[in-house]
Amino acid sequence: MVNVFRVNWENKDFMVGILIIGDQEKVRKSLVIAFKKQGYEVCDELDWESAKQVYSDKYDLVIADLEGKGQIGVEVLKAIKLSNRNVEIVAILPPNLIGTGEMYSHEVYDCVHKPFLLTDLVNIGKKALEKKKLADKVRNLEQIMSGNKVVS
């Protein structure tokens, strides 16, 4: 499921792309509702198979429900990260999964185990977007310092 939300950071309107991937409709719908309550606007939906072909730099945050996906889900997240090094990823893991170290080795921002509180996941998403915003500012400043053109 792909959701693109509009937010206002520092009085500048721009699109923040959030990709929500998962097979459980109830979880996806709950996430959409939770993000809408925070003022985000849902624009689109995709399933896992479609998400493999859509990842690009237009997404700032990927929230992926990996329950029942196993290694295929991890491979999709790797492909997303390879396609866009700057994207932040939050993984939703099944309750019986013990080792999360593999997720962090794939540059996942954070992991939550089911069951989780929607407010916790929304807060993690906000923190991931804030981290990305700050990293983008640092990259822009580095480019200014090196005399290259600023990337927005």
N, C-alpha and C positions, 0 to 999 in steps of 0.2 A: 504494500500500500504506500503510495507516495503522497505526502502532504507538503505543500509549500505554504509557509506562513509569512505574513507581513508584520514586521515589528518596527518600532521607532526607537533607535539608539541615538542619543545625543541630538535629537530633533532632525535626524536625517532619515527619510523613508528609504528603505531598500528591501529587497526580497531576501528572506532567509529560507533556504530550502531544507526541509526535513523529510527524510525518507524513512517511512515506517514499514518494515518488512515482517510478515508473520502469517502463518496459516490459520491461526485461531481468530475468527472474526470478532468474537467477544472482546478479546484483548485489544485488537486493533481499534475497534469502535470506542472502547473505554479510553484509550490513549488519545484518540481524536477529540472526544468530549473534554478530557482533562486539559488538553492544550487549548481548545477553544475557550474554556473558562478563563484561561490566562491571557486572552485577547488575540490568540493566533487564529488565522483563517485557513481552512482546509480548501485545497484547490484540486487535488487529483488522487487517484488510487491505482495501485499495481499489485500483482501477486509476486511470489518468489521468482518464478520463471521469467517474468517480464523484467524484474528488478536486475537480473544478471546483465541485461543488455542496455539498461538505461543509466547506470551510474556514470557520473561525469562531475565536472567542477561546479555544476549548478546546485549541488547539495552541500550544505554546511554541517549537517548532523544526520547520522543514520542510527535509527533505533531498530535493532533486529531481535526478534523472538526466535531463539535457536532451538526451542523445545521440539524434539522430533526430527531435527535437521541433521544432526551429527556433523560429519566431516564436510558434507555439501555446504552447510551453512557457513562453516569456517572458510571454505574456499571462496564463497561469494564475498565474504567480508574482506578477504585478502585481495580479491580482484578489485573491489571498490577502493581499498586503500592504495593499491598500485595505480589506479586510474586517477585518484585525487589524493595526494599526500596530505593535503590540508583539511580533509574531512575529519570530523570527530565521530567516533562510533561508541554507542552504548549497547551492550549485549544483554538480553534477557535470557537467563539460563534456567533449565529445569531444576526443581528442588533437590534432586538426587545427585547432581553434578558436584563433585568435590573440588577438583583442581581448576582454578581460574587462571593459573599462571600462563597457560597457553594463550588465553585471550589477550593478556597484557603483552605477550611477546609479539602479537600481531597489531600492536599499537591501538588497542581498544582503550577508549578513555576511561570507561568504568563498566562494571558488570553488576546486575541485580539478579537475585534468585527469586523464582516464584515460590510462594505468593509474595507480592510486593505491594506497597502502598502507592497509588497513583501520584500522590503529592510528592513522594520521594523520587519517583522517576522523572516527574516534571522538573523538580529542583535540580536533579543531576543533568537533565537536558539543558536547562538554563546555564548551569555552570560550564558545561561543555561548550555552549555557544559563546559564553563570555571568554573562555580560554581561546577559542578560535578568533574572536574579534581582536583580542590583544595580540595574538600571534600575527594576524594580518597587519596590524598597525606596526609591529616591529619589522616585518618584512618590507613594508612601505618605507619606513625610516631608513632601513639598511640600503634600499635602492636609491633613496634621495642622497644619502651619504656617499654612495659609490658613483653618483652622477647618472644613474640609469633612470629611465622613465618610471613614474609611479604606477603601480598596478592597483586597480580598485577592486 
